[in-house]
Amino acid sequence: MALVTGAGSGIGAAAATALAADGWQVVLAGRRLETLDEVAAGSPHQMAAVVADVTDEGSVHDLFAGVVERHGRLDLLFNNAGRGISAATPDETTVAEWRAVVEVNLTGVFLCTREAFGIMRRQSPQGGRIINNGSIAATAPRPGSAAYSATKHAVTGLTKATSLDGRPYRIACGQIDVGNAATDMTEPMAAGIAQPDGSVRVEPRMDVGDVARAVVYMASLPLEANVLTMTVMATTMPLIGRG
């Protein structure tokens, strides 16, 4: 049984569809039922859609409780829900913008991890896998990305801590860092995006299906094996040497 957050579009939709094709029972979670239903309708495999807000503790609890009630257990969580922010230097970033990004990208991941960890720890057979969607920003920030980059660095810490704390309970936790998947979020890259040297350059993007296949691989491993971190990127994007 697999749960994918932020499943209404982009990486979440592609990963959920690929997991279902690989034989997983999948629950799609997101804020808009209509987009979740579109994802489910576009797949020949049955997927359930549940509206949830990862920043709301009660909503997250109800989401996971519903999964257990309907399916009896949870074997995989793909913590995919996230948001970006307009490029701005730290002094140009409002506290409200900062908090909004932190709430989704970090607190949301923690709330979902918290629920999944408890379920996986208590269920029989014990254990499960949590995959966090990080970003190449977890190691190499873009200009004007203080809030976003800080949350993705923090997700790496949460991934490692969860992996460590999960050892006694057969809970594996890993992170996939994605560079330039072709989604709505990366559309500006096709027009040109600011580089560390002050220039603006068009950046190559890769098919989101390539990311989905990587998620399926991570999910396919036995719990005795784990991909702690994986970077999947457009081959010629300007990551190596950035900054």
N, C-alpha and C positions, 0 to 999 in steps of 0.2 A: 504494500500500500504506500503510495507516494503522494505528497502534498507539495504543490508549487505555488509560491506567493508571487504577486505581480505577474500573474499568468495571462492577463488580458491582451498582451502585445509583446513584441520584441523577443528578447531572449527567453522570457518566461513562457510565452506561447509556443515558441519553437521547441524548447526543452520539454514542456509538458506533452506536446504532440509526439515527439521522438520517444519519450519514456513509454507512452501508451502503445506505440508501435512495437516497442521492445517487450511488451507483455505486462507492464505495470498497470495496476489500477491507479488512476490519477484523479486527485481532487484539485481543481483550479480555484485559486483564491485571488481576489482583487476587489477593488472598490466599486467597479461598474459591472453590473450583471450583464448588460447588453454585449459588452466586449468579451466577457467570459463565454457567454452563449455562442458568440460567433466563432471562437476558437474551438469549442466543443463540436459545433455543427460542421466545421471544416475538416474534422477527423473521422475516419471510418471506425474508430475505436471509441467506446463509450467513456466519457469523462464527466464528472460531476462538477458543477459550478457553485461556489459559495461566496457571497459578498462578505468581505471582512476588511477592517482597517488595522494595519499592523502597528499603528501608533497608539491604539486604544487597548488597554490591558483587558478589559471585559470582552471586547470583540475578538481578540486573539484567543482568549480562554474558550469562548463559545465555539470558535472555529475548530480548535483541536478536540474539544469535547465532542463535537458533532462527528468528527472523523472517527473517533474511537467508538462512538455509539453506533455508527452505521457500518463500520468495517472491522471493528474489533481490535485493531492495532495500527501502528504507524511504523513503517520500515525506512522511509526516506523523506527527508525535508530538504527542498531546494529553496533556501532563503534568497529569493531573487528580487523582491520588491525594493525599489530604490528610486531616488530622484536626483536630478542635477540642479544647477543654479547658474544664473548668468555670470559670466566672467567678471570678477571684480577684485581689486586689491583688498587686503584685510580692513583698511580704514574705510573702504567704500561698501563693505558688507555690513548690513544692518544686523543687530542682534536677533531680530525676528527671522531674518533669512537664515542665519546660522542655526537657530533652534529648529527651524522647519526641516533643514537638511539632516541635522542630528537625530531628530525624532524618527524619521523614516529610515535612514541609512544605518543607524547604529542602535537606537533604542528599539526600533521595530525588529531588527535582527535578533537582539537579545530577548525580547518578549517571545518571539517564535521559538528560539533556541530553548528558552526556559521551559516552555510547554512541551516541546518535543523531547527534551532530555528526560523530563519526569515520566512521560509515557513510556519511552524506550527503556528506562531503568526499571519500571514496574511490570512491564508486560512479559508474557511467557510464550515463546522463547524470548529471552531478554536480548536487548540490543537494537541497533539501527544505525543509520548514517545521516549526517547533516552535511549538506554542501552549501557553502556561503558564496554568493556572487560578490567578489571583491571588485577589483579593477586594476588596470596597470597604474592608476593613480595611487594605489596602495604602496607603490615603490618609486614612481616617477611622476611627480605632479606636473600638471599643465600650468601655464601662467594664469593667474587670477582664479585659482581653484582652492583657496584655503579651506573653506568649509567642506567641500566635497572630498578633497584629498585627506583631510584630517579624519573624516569618518571612515574612509576606506583603509587608512593605516590602522585605525582602531579595530576594524573588522578582522584584520590579520591577527591582532592580539587576542581577540575573542575566539577566533578559529583555533589558535594554538592552545589557549586555556581550555576550551571545550574538548579538544582532542585529548589533552592530558587528563582532565577530570572524568572523561568518559571511559578510560581504560578499564576500570574495574567492572564496568557494566556492559562491555562489548558495544560501546557507542563510538563510532568513528566519525571524525569531523575533518573536512578538507575545504579548500577554497579554490575557486577558479577565477583567475584574473584575465579579463577580456580586453583586447585592444582593437577598437574600430570595427565592431560588428555592424553590419548595415541595418540599422533600426531607425525609427523616427528620432531617437535621441541623438544620433550621430549625423543627421542630415546636414548640419552646418559644415561638417568636414568636406562634403562634396563641393561646397562653394568656396571654401578657404577658411582656415582657422589660424589663430595667432600662435606663433612659435616662440621659443625662448629667446631667439636672437632679434625679436621685434618684427620679423617678417610675417606675412600671411601666406599660407600655402594650402593647396588642396591636398588632402591626405587620402590614400587608398583605404578602402574598406573591404571586409570579407563577408561572405554569405553567413547569415545568422545560423543556418543549418550546421555549419562547421562547429559552432559553439555547442549546439544541441547534441551533436555526436560526442563531443568531449564530456558533456554532463552524463550522457548515457554510459560512457566508459567508466567514469568514476563511480556511478551507481551500480555497475555490474560486478564490481569486485566483491569477493567474500569479505566479511568483517575482520578477518585476520590480515587484510591488506588495505592500505589507504593511500590515496593521493593527497598529501598534505597541502601542496600548492601546485597549481598548474597555470601557465600563461599560454593563452591562445590568442594570436594576433594576426592582423593582416601582415603578410611577410615583409612588405617594403615600407610599412609605416615608420615614421621617424621616432622610434622608441629608443633603440640602442644609440647612445650618445646624446640623448635628450638632455638639455641643460648645459 
